[in-house]
């Protein structure tokens, strides 16, 4: 471009060899914008981004926009293509390096038999059919050699067979993660077979490239093969040994992030390897792939390395590569009926041979029919690897542009069909039934132990939660805390501290006899209030009543919440296009619980908390997209008597640049609801799906004070249970159980939070029934548990009241008590009985969430699950 630019009359769309960057920048922007726009609809139907990138190239190429006169000459002149190709080739070299990082040699060794047999079987059969398909294809399109020059049939045959038989391992990993198959039998089989298939496919592609580059002198083929093998051995052992020794010696493997020097050394090895394989006549991508294989995997070093260096290649360089591949596609060349006949034939052969071979191999290894069918469908995925293979073949002159266009269509269709076909042959309902069947087989083996028998007997007596007696006997078998961000850790640990710390009984089930327990207090004396007389309120509350006292020595039987509750921490990580996510989600180390904890910083925090508190602990990492978060939670292994805790970020202390600013309030529920969804990366139907479909009880904790640094962590905590219904539901009883659980644990030696139960005045029997059950408990006294009656609602329909129950409590009760000054240290507990699919919350819950956001108190919403609902 002329000096002075457009101001001096220069045309930025005219390519200038002296300033090629100007047009290159515009081309990159155009490609990236088009790729991301095309990806919007495809991402909603679970399609990998590579489809959008190739289609974007097709749109920008001669097939669509290229039909506009002078569009291609202006936007993508022939002289500018080498610059784009250079950029895209750098991206694909880095991509192949990342692909080498993804090959888990430990995983292959662990599943060697299945991986080899399934990988070989799912490669050889499609390869054989590909060789047969190459015969008519060669005779029809390659006989005159006008476009590509002379290409031997053997070279063409090997390349077509590789194109038919290859499997896209990176796309496969992402699909397995999105469908939650990464830890299931079918997913493990697919991973092992996909790795072997991928490695053998690259070897065969290298062979076809070698043959195409050495046709003048066949002796050169042997020399190139020997040089390639020698370089692979050299980089795998001497270079690999030195690299690992250096990383261990410099403590690089122990770092949280690789140092710049170590990253530079690894990149240097990659570029040298790519350079060597290029100059010997193979292709630079194979050298980069070899370099990725030798990087140590200890301490998740490959994940850390990928996190450090993958963003620019993944966001900019690799999309340019696939878009350039799309630019080379000219579907207008497919202007004969036989052309489309070969297109459909290639699609049918590529998909059917993979499905049949993969299914038969998986069936031989003992998988059920539908599992085996899913394995075959997943192995038919082409995706990124196929595009790379075809581009290499086009640049090497092995195939013509017409055949390139045919096989690009085959790759797009086969990749597009992988996810829907997998969901069709292996639906979630079948997977759920299969897990139940396999769990029953495992449980039948474990039933011989007394401990399991006792637990099962206990679980069979606590499924019902419809009365106060059920509240007394109810036992949460496990708390599953699901965390998705570091911002919710503080509120999670605070709630878990109140629910779990202080438990003193680990053995007998409720109703069994036991000896007198040692209390954490120095005396068995206790002060008892008389709860038979409850203060009545009509939006007024008084604390002036005197309580009756009695000195008692009690022999207590264990209640349901006095039994030990294990903790399971789940890190629900956002699944992105990042290679680091795919590496960690498909890693062998995720099969080991301890390794999972040691490699995830969030789970380490919960592990430390459990160790200090002496709580049984387990953990899991789940990768999920935003739209699949509810589905991933539903598919977790859990018991109906478990409690799933979902801590979420609520209102922040200050929201700048939006409708809500510091000192203002949320005007209605829709504002705070959209804020919660956006802040926690949740889909719009998340809560409705969880409440209606989760096969376990749940508790949603919305923290509105977690980001305030000035909060006094040593002040007394207040837990306010709201029971607006005259007739309590099962979810109300669950909320009551949680409050009593908190009071019991902290009354046994914790930090003594204050619990208040606000009941509807029409529920006249509540106090007597509760007092009859717990009056003999030394932790059940007015200093810890207080009950307040609130006049609320009409004679028969409380929902018709003009104000919500939380407003009645806050306006009439809290306003005249010290609670008003301690709202920021309070948690309001209420139940959610809705199970109407898309319905998110009841009106009472909406009001509590809105007031919690505006007045900065936390809200805990409970929902009880039973088989009857």
Protein Blocks (a to p, Z undefined) as FASTA:
>chain_A
ZZhijmnopafkbccfklmmlmmmmmmmmmmmmmmmmmmmmmmnopafklmmmmmmmmmm
mmlmmmpghklmmmmgfklmmmmmmmmmmmmmmmmmmmmmmpcfklmmmmmmmmmmmmmm
mmmmmmmmmmmmmmmmmmmmmmnommnopadfklmmmmmmmmmmpccfklmmmmmmmnop
mmmmklmmmmmmmmmmmmmmmmmmmmmmmmmmmmmpmmlmmmmmmmmmmmmmmmmmmmmm
mmmmmmmmnommmpmbdcfklmmmmmmmmmmmmmmmmmnopafklmmmmmmmmpcfehhl
mmmmmmmmmmmmmmmmmmmmmmmmmmmpcfklmmcfklmmmmmmmmmmmmmmmmmmmmmm
mmmnopafklmmmmmmmmmpgklmlmmmmmmmmmnomacfklmmmmmmmmmmmmmmmmmm
mmmmmcfklmmmmmmmmmmmmmmmmmmpmklmmmmmmmmmmmpccbfklmmmpccfbdcd
ddfbfklmmmmmmmmmmmmgopabfkbcehiacdddddfbfbfbdcdddfkbccddehia
cfkbccddddddddddddfklpccdddddddddddfbfklmmmmmpmklmpmklmmmmpm
klmmmmmmmmmnopacddddddddfklmmmmmmmpccdfkbccddddddddfbdghiabd
ghiacfblmlmmmmmmmmnopafklmmmmmmmmgcdcdddddfklmpmkbcfkbccdddd
ddfbfbdcfklmmmmmmmmmmmmmmmnopnopaddddddfklmmlmmmmmmmmmmpcklc
fklmccddddedjfklmklpmbdfklmmmmmmmmmpmklmmmmmcccddddfbfghjamb
dfklmmmmmmmmmnopacdddddddfkZZ
